[in-house]
Every structure is written in structure tokens, then in C-alpha cells.
Amino acid sequence: MVTTIIWLGPVLTAVVLALLIFLAITFGKDIVWLIINSLIGLVALVIINFLPMINITINIWSILIVVFGGIPGIALLILLDLLGIAF
């Protein structure tokens, strides 16, 4: 029983890694652009938060908006902050 549990972790990790590699090969260009857009959005979120007139709370919701929205997500957060609707 113990040896089954010990080997389950590396096997599941290998399966998930193989699935990620397959998806990266299949959708390679789209995934790379999504990752680049997400990273640019996250960096912009941190930099924009230093501006005195914009106070966006960095929490799970703002991060998810930026990761899935990228630059348009940042624009949405800034607009919501300036209108006083959220954050």
C-alpha cells in the first residue's frame, strides 16, 4: 500500500507534464501569446498601482482579470477604479 502511494505522485506528475507538452505543441503559438500578454498585464498592474491617483487592490479577482484580459483587463480595472465602481 505504501509503495503505491509513493509512486503515484511521480506518475501523475509525468502524465500532467506530458499533457502540458502536448497542449503546448498543439496550441503553441496561441499559448505563448497568452503567456506574454498575461505577464505584461501583471507587470503593468504592479507598476500602475504605484501611481498616486490609481489605487487598485491587488487580490485574486484583479489578478484573474489581468491574466485573462491582459492589457484590456488593465484598462478595465483602471476604468472601474476611476469611476469608483470597484476597488
Backbone as CSV, one residue per row, in Angstrom:
resi,resn,N_x,N_y,N_z,CA_x,CA_y,CA_z,C_x,C_y,C_z
1,MET,0.821,-1.196,0.000,0.000,0.000,0.000,0.863,1.257,0.000
2,VAL,1.894,1.281,0.821,2.742,2.460,0.909,3.500,2.685,-0.386
3,THR,3.983,1.633,-1.014,4.725,1.806,-2.258,3.833,2.321,-3.373
4,THR,2.554,1.991,-3.347,1.616,2.513,-4.348,1.471,4.013,-4.212
5,ILE,1.360,4.497,-3.004,1.204,5.932,-2.768,2.481,6.673,-3.133
6,ILE,3.628,6.089,-2.835,4.898,6.744,-3.136,5.075,6.919,-4.649
7,TRP,4.676,5.940,-5.453,4.854,6.025,-6.896,3.738,6.799,-7.586
8,LEU,2.649,7.080,-6.899,1.519,7.763,-7.523,1.861,9.205,-7.875
9,GLY,2.602,9.894,-7.012,2.965,11.291,-7.254,3.792,11.489,-8.515
10,PRO,4.910,10.789,-8.659,5.706,10.961,-9.882,4.971,10.539,-11.151
11,VAL,4.137,9.521,-11.059,3.384,9.084,-12.247,2.383,10.147,-12.655
12,LEU,1.652,10.701,-11.692,0.692,11.762,-12.020,1.412,13.015,-12.537
13,THR,2.546,13.325,-11.973,3.322,14.471,-12.451,3.767,14.258,-13.893
14,ALA,4.213,13.064,-14.228,4.633,12.764,-15.590,3.458,12.841,-16.564
15,VAL,2.294,12.376,-16.141,1.109,12.430,-17.005,0.705,13.876,-17.248
16,VAL,0.673,14.689,-16.199,0.305,16.098,-16.356,1.337,16.826,-17.209
17,LEU,2.610,16.544,-17.020,3.660,17.166,-17.820,3.538,16.780,-19.286
18,ALA,3.250,15.510,-19.550,3.061,15.069,-20.934,1.859,15.753,-21.566
19,LEU,0.793,15.921,-20.797,-0.394,16.616,-21.302,-0.087,18.079,-21.604
20,LEU,0.664,18.728,-20.720,1.039,20.121,-20.959,1.942,20.269,-22.177
21,ILE,2.860,19.353,-22.361,3.733,19.390,-23.536,2.923,19.182,-24.806
22,PHE,1.988,18.235,-24.772,1.124,18.003,-25.931,0.300,19.244,-26.263
23,LEU,-0.277,19.882,-25.247,-1.060,21.094,-25.478,-0.186,22.236,-25.985
24,ALA,1.030,22.342,-25.464,1.929,23.401,-25.908,2.334,23.208,-27.362
25,ILE,2.530,21.961,-27.775,2.878,21.698,-29.179,1.676,21.957,-30.077
26,THR,0.502,21.547,-29.612,-0.706,21.708,-30.422,-1.107,23.174,-30.559
27,PHE,-1.124,23.880,-29.440,-1.570,25.269,-29.441,-0.415,26.209,-29.136
28,GLY,0.771,25.884,-29.569,1.989,26.575,-29.193,1.971,28.073,-29.346
29,LYS,1.637,28.544,-30.503,1.701,29.976,-30.750,0.668,30.723,-29.915
30,ASP,-0.517,30.168,-29.790,-1.562,30.820,-29.011,-1.205,30.863,-27.530
31,ILE,-0.636,29.797,-27.012,-0.271,29.753,-25.598,0.859,30.731,-25.304
32,VAL,1.817,30.834,-26.201,2.929,31.762,-25.992,2.414,33.196,-25.944
33,TRP,1.519,33.557,-26.849,0.973,34.919,-26.836,0.120,35.164,-25.609
34,LEU,-0.615,34.166,-25.150,-1.411,34.304,-23.936,-0.517,34.520,-22.725
35,ILE,0.575,33.781,-22.648,1.504,33.931,-21.526,2.180,35.296,-21.564
36,ILE,2.600,35.739,-22.741,3.235,37.053,-22.867,2.263,38.154,-22.487
37,ASN,1.019,38.069,-22.969,0.004,39.065,-22.650,-0.293,39.083,-21.151
38,SER,-0.339,37.914,-20.535,-0.602,37.831,-19.100,0.537,38.440,-18.299
39,LEU,1.778,38.143,-18.681,2.928,38.689,-17.957,3.008,40.209,-18.098
40,ILE,2.750,40.713,-19.288,2.747,42.163,-19.485,1.650,42.801,-18.646
41,GLY,0.500,42.170,-18.588,-0.599,42.690,-17.786,-0.279,42.701,-16.303
42,LEU,0.347,41.635,-15.801,0.702,41.591,-14.383,1.758,42.636,-14.021
43,VAL,2.750,42.797,-14.881,3.771,43.824,-14.633,3.143,45.211,-14.675
44,ALA,2.252,45.441,-15.623,1.574,46.733,-15.717,0.706,46.980,-14.491
45,LEU,0.065,45.941,-13.958,-0.756,46.093,-12.767,0.074,46.563,-11.582
46,VAL,1.239,45.980,-11.411,2.103,46.378,-10.301,2.628,47.798,-10.504
47,ILE,3.039,48.131,-11.720,3.580,49.470,-11.990,2.497,50.530,-11.859
48,ILE,1.308,50.259,-12.397,0.222,51.240,-12.345,-0.250,51.465,-10.916
49,ASN,-0.107,50.464,-10.075,-0.546,50.609,-8.694,0.307,51.622,-7.923
50,PHE,1.494,51.971,-8.432,2.331,52.978,-7.790,1.899,54.406,-8.123
51,LEU,1.044,54.590,-9.119,0.568,55.930,-9.453,-0.327,56.440,-8.336
52,PRO,-0.214,57.731,-8.002,-0.958,58.236,-6.842,-2.478,58.291,-7.034
53,MET,-2.951,58.492,-8.237,-4.394,58.640,-8.429,-5.103,57.305,-8.658
54,ILE,-4.357,56.246,-8.874,-4.958,54.934,-9.119,-4.602,54.017,-7.954
55,ASN,-5.627,53.462,-7.324,-5.416,52.576,-6.187,-6.197,51.288,-6.421
56,ILE,-5.607,50.390,-7.170,-6.235,49.106,-7.461,-5.726,48.098,-6.439
57,THR,-6.639,47.487,-5.721,-6.264,46.458,-4.763,-5.841,45.208,-5.520
58,ILE,-4.662,44.727,-5.212,-4.186,43.512,-5.872,-4.691,42.320,-5.057
59,ASN,-5.709,41.670,-5.580,-6.262,40.473,-4.958,-6.496,39.444,-6.063
60,ILE,-7.110,38.347,-5.698,-7.280,37.259,-6.664,-8.140,37.690,-7.854
61,TRP,-9.136,38.541,-7.625,-10.037,38.948,-8.716,-9.339,39.874,-9.701
62,SER,-8.585,40.840,-9.193,-7.875,41.734,-10.107,-6.790,40.977,-10.877
63,ILE,-6.140,40.026,-10.229,-5.122,39.235,-10.919,-5.758,38.378,-12.011
64,LEU,-6.901,37.763,-11.715,-7.582,36.946,-12.733,-8.049,37.794,-13.911
65,ILE,-8.545,39.002,-13.633,-8.965,39.888,-14.723,-7.781,40.228,-15.611
66,VAL,-6.642,40.522,-14.990,-5.448,40.891,-15.759,-4.877,39.689,-16.503
67,VAL,-4.852,38.514,-15.866,-4.276,37.338,-16.520,-5.103,36.939,-17.732
68,PHE,-6.426,36.941,-17.603,-7.257,36.545,-18.733,-7.516,37.694,-19.701
69,GLY,-7.417,38.925,-19.230,-7.695,40.061,-20.093,-6.468,40.736,-20.661
70,GLY,-5.341,40.616,-19.966,-4.115,41.260,-20.428,-4.216,42.773,-20.356
71,ILE,-3.807,43.440,-21.400,-3.838,44.901,-21.452,-5.277,45.438,-21.410
72,PRO,-6.229,44.852,-22.140,-7.609,45.315,-21.979,-8.140,45.103,-20.554
73,GLY,-7.668,44.075,-19.874,-8.048,43.860,-18.480,-7.527,44.967,-17.583
74,ILE,-6.304,45.431,-17.834,-5.748,46.566,-17.093,-6.589,47.813,-17.343
75,ALA,-6.947,48.031,-18.608,-7.776,49.199,-18.937,-9.121,49.126,-18.214
76,LEU,-9.700,47.939,-18.145,-10.963,47.763,-17.436,-10.805,48.063,-15.947
77,LEU,-9.751,47.577,-15.326,-9.524,47.842,-13.914,-9.306,49.325,-13.637
78,ILE,-8.555,49.993,-14.507,-8.329,51.435,-14.332,-9.638,52.188,-14.478
79,LEU,-10.429,51.826,-15.472,-11.722,52.477,-15.671,-12.634,52.272,-14.467
80,LEU,-12.698,51.048,-13.955,-13.534,50.775,-12.787,-13.039,51.530,-11.559
81,ASP,-11.731,51.659,-11.428,-11.187,52.398,-10.288,-11.483,53.897,-10.392
82,LEU,-11.301,54.451,-11.572,-11.531,55.888,-11.745,-13.008,56.252,-11.604
83,LEU,-13.905,55.345,-11.998,-15.338,55.596,-11.851,-15.830,55.292,-10.432
84,GLY,-14.995,54.674,-9.630,-15.365,54.343,-8.266,-16.317,53.173,-8.137
85,ILE,-16.383,52.351,-9.153,-17.311,51.218,-9.143,-16.716,50.067,-8.333
86,ALA,-15.444,49.826,-8.478,-14.824,48.693,-7.803,-13.469,49.109,-7.258
87,PHE,-12.977,48.342,-6.330,-11.658,48.503,-5.729,-11.595,49.779,-4.929
